[in-house]
Amino acid sequence: MRDFFINSLEMLINILVVLMVIGVLIMAVVVMAEGRNGGFFAGIGVLIGGAIYVILTGGMLYLFLGIYQNTKRTAEAVEAMKNK
């Protein structure tokens, strides 16, 4: 049952990262299309800032999952060494 929730969380993180990338792209286009306060350079700023945000957020989420998986593998290895 625990593996189901961990695998589901991993799928949700994948979907969330893709949605964040799509959101950043859409917002960059909206900012570029807006004439008054927007512009090309503001859109590029949104792309750069959004890319940094997506990388940091997605990286931390995947890091947390990686820590769980490494801890699980370590516990299994210790159990195997104990049983020898």
NORGIWO-V756807 format. One record per backbone hydrogen bond with DSSP energy under -1.0 kcal/mol. NH is the residue of the N-H (numbers start at 1). CO is the residue of the C=O. If there is no record, write none. Layout:
# NORGIWO-V756807
nh = <NH/NH>
co = <CO/CO>
This chain:
# NORGIWO-V756807
nh = <5/6/7/8/9/10/11/12/13/14/15/16/17/18/19/20/21/22/23/24/25/26/27/28/29/30/31/32/33/34/39/43/44/45/46/47/48/49/50/51/52/53/54/55/56/57/58/59/60/61/62/63/64/65/66/67/68/69/70/71/72/73/74/75/76/77/78/79/80/81/82/83>
co = <1/2/3/4/5/6/7/8/9/10/11/12/13/14/15/16/17/18/19/20/21/22/23/24/25/26/27/28/29/30/31/39/40/41/42/43/44/45/46/47/48/49/50/51/52/53/54/55/56/57/58/59/60/61/62/63/64/65/66/67/68/69/70/71/72/73/74/75/76/77/78/79>
